[in-house]
């Protein structure tokens, strides 16, 4: 079996938040042979996304800077894990901006983004402050539909409850789910 390579994209505005803690608990269960790369989107800010799809004279150019780093990491991974807290019932703004850039990568000459993404697995991890998991459905739907659009396998979303830093460790059900999430 080929070695799996997990890219963990952390979309929180704070370090060591509940979402990151939950993702790290899940990642601890991965086999030693699975590569892991952890990137904080707050440390790799992307420019505002500009939709140029209907301006044929303005084809996207090869990404540079943080966008190039994120594109390379995304394409190198077999498994992309979006670890975004639930902010206003959706992914964080840095996560949404990253996903928006997928649109330009689809059109960037020489990248072949759609073909190279097909067959990878997309996962979600999120911490929410509400006890009703249905409030996370917009976040899960964003990721699930993005996976379907590009032909990625949908691995599912791991939900945990926590407001204050460290709260998610008290969510024993989420911690138990984390231990089998990637299997």
N, C-alpha and C positions, 0 to 999 in steps of 0.2 A: 504494500500500500504506500502511496506517495506521502511524503511528509506534508503535514498541514502547517500553514503559516497564518496565524491570527493577527489581524490588525485591529487594535482597540482604539477607537476614536472617542476621546473623552470630551463631551460637549458641555460640561458644567462651567459655570463662572467661578467656582471655588475649587481649591485643591482638596483632595482627600474627602470629597463629599460622599453622601450615601450611595449614589449611583456608582461612583468609582469603587467604593468598598465592596458593593455587591458584585460588580464585574470582576474584581480581584479574587473574591471568594470562588467564583465560578472558574476563573482561569487557573487557580491553584489545582484544580482537578484534572487539568489537561495532562496528557502524557508528556514526559520529559522531551520526547522527540518533536513535539509541536513547537514551532517557533512562535514567539510573541513579540509584537512591536506595539508600544503604547505611545500615542501622540495626543497631547492636549490641544484641542482646537484653539483655546484662548492664547496659546503660545505661538500659533501659526495663523494669525488673522488673514483672512482672504479679503480681497477687494470686493466692493459691492458688485453683485452679479448684474451684467448688462445683457439682456436678451437680444441677440443679433440674428436670430433665425430667419427673419424676413428681410434682411438687408444683405443680399448676396455679395455686394461689394465689400462687406465688412466681415469676412470669414474669421473665425477665432484663430489666434496665433498660438504657437506652442506656449504652454504655461511657463512662468518663471517664478522664482522665489518660493514662497510658501505653497502656492498652487502647484508648482512642479513637484515639491516634496510630497504633498498629499496625493497627487495623481500617481506618482511612482509607487508610493506605499500601497495605495489602493490596488493598483494593477499587480503588485508583487504578492499580494495576499491570496490565500485560498478561501479565507473566511474573514469577512468584515463585520466587526462588532461595533454598532453605534450605541455608545453608553451616554445617554442624554437624560438629565432629569426631566420630569414632566413640568414644563413651564407653560402656564395658561393652556393646559390640555393638549400640548403639542411638543415637538422637539424644541430644544433651545435655539436661539437665533444663530449661534455659530454653527450648529448642526444643520440647520435649514440652509444657511449660506453654502456650506460644503455640498449639500445635496443639489442646490441650485447650480453649482459649478459643474455637476455631472452633465447638465444640458450643453454647456459649451464644449466639454470634453467629447461629447458625442459627435460634434461637428468639427473638431480640430483635426486638420489633415495629418495623416500619419499615425494617429493615436489608436484608431480602431477600437474605441472604448467599448462599444456594445458587444462586439465579438469577444473581446478579452475579459469582459465581466461575466458573460454567460457561463453558467455552471458553477460559479463561486457560491458561497452561502452567506446570506445576510442575516445577522442576528440583532436583537435589540435588548438593551438592559436599561431599566429606569427605576428611579425611586419617586414615589408620589406621596403626598401628604394626606390623601383621602383614603379611607378604608374600602371604598367601592372601586374595584378594579376597572369597572366599565368606563370610568373617566379617562383612562389611559388609552381607550380605543382610537381616538384620533391620532395619537403618536404611533400606535401599532399599525394602524391603517396606512399611514404615510410610508412606513418602512416596508410593510407587506406589499403594497401596491408598487413601490419603487423596485422591489425585488422582482415582482412579476413582469414589470415593464421591460426590464433588461435581461430576463431569463435567468435570474439568480434563484437558487433554492432559498426558501424562507425557513430559517431555523426557529423562529418564534421570538417572543419577547419575555424576558425575565422581569417580573415586577416585584418590588419590595416597598415597604412602607417606612417612611422616615422623614422628619422635618428638620430637627436639629442634627448637627454633625454626630455621626455614630449611631443614630437611632435605628438604622437598618439592621444592625447586629442583634437587636432585640426582636426582630421579626423572624422568629424561628422557622416559620413555614417558608419564607423566602430564602433563608440560609440553606434549608434542606433542599429546596428546588435548585439552588445555585450549584449544589454539589453534583447534580446530574444533568445540568442544563446542556452542556456541550456534548453529551454522550448520545 
